[in-house]
Amino acid sequence: MTTSSISTPEFRHIEEAAERIKPYANKTPVLTSRSLNKLAGGDLLFKCENFQRAGAFKFRGACNALFSLSDSQAKNGVATHSSGNHAQAVALSAKLRGIDAYIVMPENSPKIKVAAVKGYGAHITFCESNQNAREEALDDVVDKTGAHFIHPYDNEYVIAGQGTAAKELLEEVPDLDMILAPVGGGGLMSGTSIAARFLQPAIQIIGAEPELANDAYLSFTLDKRQFPDTTQTIADGLRTTLSERTFRIISQNVNQIITVSEEAIVRSMRHIWERMNIIIEPSCAVPFAAICNEEVEMTGKKAGIILTGGNVDLDHLPWQE
Amino acid sequence: MTTSSISTPEFRHIEEAAERIKPYANKTPVLTSRSLNKLAGGDLLFKCENFQRAGAFKFRGACNALFSLSDSQAKNGVATHSSGNHAQAVALSAKLRGIDAYIVMPENSPKIKVAAVKGYGAHITFCESNQNAREEALDDVVDKTGAHFIHPYDNEYVIAGQGTAAKELLEEVPDLDMILAPVGGGGLMSGTSIAARFLQPAIQIIGAEPELANDAYLSFTLDKRQFPDTTQTIADGLRTTLSERTFRIISQNVNQIITVSEEAIVRSMRHIWERMNIIIEPSCAVPFAAICNEEVEMTGKKAGIILTGGNVDLDHLPWQE
């Protein structure tokens, strides 16, 4: 497969990504809930990436990135560091492409995530649980194996892949007034904003972020990347900070970034479990929490929400801690 | 609305029910899971009644029964006794029809279910937690109010309503080799078996039941209704016993009834939570448990499974007890 060269993806790269991942990814359903609509005062359309393969939207980006590699780029396999959904997404994508995956995981990663990555046949290297140790271990793995590094979000193919979720949602429900997604490293928000701005130019594009990991909010507001210290949010998928590239894309396309408290995240997560009978992880509840807090004018409006993933430890639920 | 008189429903009564409940009920999605298919060795198609209104298939039967009442039958409202999904289903259906609902609930009913019934505006009468007390309290309520009793399963309109789930499933996936549902009082199994036998005469129809509440298994095997003492299964929706009517329908249509252990129920429930990211209640996991136990020959086969409901207490999950 040939691929046009990109560094900031455009909508056509999202279209290419959609074609490329089509044989592998799930076309996830869009679900609605009468009781949550009532609560919100408008129509909520949930794009259920918690039903995506490997349990999260991350599979879209990883799959697109892996299948965009030339055979010579791919021949020594791929590598990444992640304790979470990107690790599983890369491991599964590598299995599907038939190449090796080398995953650096912090030694305190949840057992269930380690088991999932192993289950896809990836090689795991454990390291201490800090950013330096992760990067050093990754460099070491790449040096030894010659594997190709797949960044979890600062990668144009990853961003284009993540954008396919919003593309599917807007093709199914074209008349959305707004679209919401959580912001961590900004890969999903970037891809979502590129797809939504192209398909529905007047749409409101809203990012949602935990107060305790508000780098995107601060960066967006001050128009310069910020690196706050505190990222100890329960929304573990959103602890990462924007890259220069995702910051640029988000600044250009996004209308608003809203922050929410930890308490609102847990309450909103539980609300979705109870009312929709689906399992979502804390990161996933952040946009709905912004709506519950009445931070979004919903009256008579139609909002699409990307539900990002459903990988939670069923032995330790946040409302039981 | 006019209704043909029935005591044992036929397929045309299920068609009537489908038309009658169409404005109110959700057409629930059919979901699949690659990893559960792999585990089973065949294709599993899950009809997700855990996404039905009020969280369970019970809404289909209650809605059909309530909207089949003439205005004079309905004028004093409806009554039932239930600590579970039928209570919520009757309460919501009554709200939709604009009549009163009187629900007798055991005083130890889970708070969340009491709150849901109240939330639909029903009148609740609490009683002691035993069958006699429930029936006495119900008689008393009916005497005082003149409300029309809606039996949870020994009611032809309820049975016809429950059959609409299998009808939808087989219309969406016509080439099923088998269809499975759990058996409690037999309302769902009866409706499912009538719909499936009509739409796909050669289909295998399989009931699944907890070993600890195996009255249907014993009755089916001995060809005579049995009333075992022990019904202390975790699958609280399946503690009831067949009525003469549901026993007769099941004997006529069903090919096999399989029983499963408590341990298998909890393990299978957790499996579905983990692999499908959907919330189901213990009763709901019983047919899948039968498949996991290799009690069903699945190789290369296509099985439809009615996932009955998702009303669980998120503060007390069975694997945490």
Interface residues (C-beta under 8 A of the other chain):
Chain A: P29 L31 R34 N50 F51 R53 G55 R270 W273 E274 M276 N277 I278 I279 I280 G310 L314 D315 L317 W319 Q320
Chain B: P29 L31 R34 N50 F51 R53 G55 R270 W273 E274 M276 N277 I278 I279 I280 G310 L314 D315 L317 W319 Q320
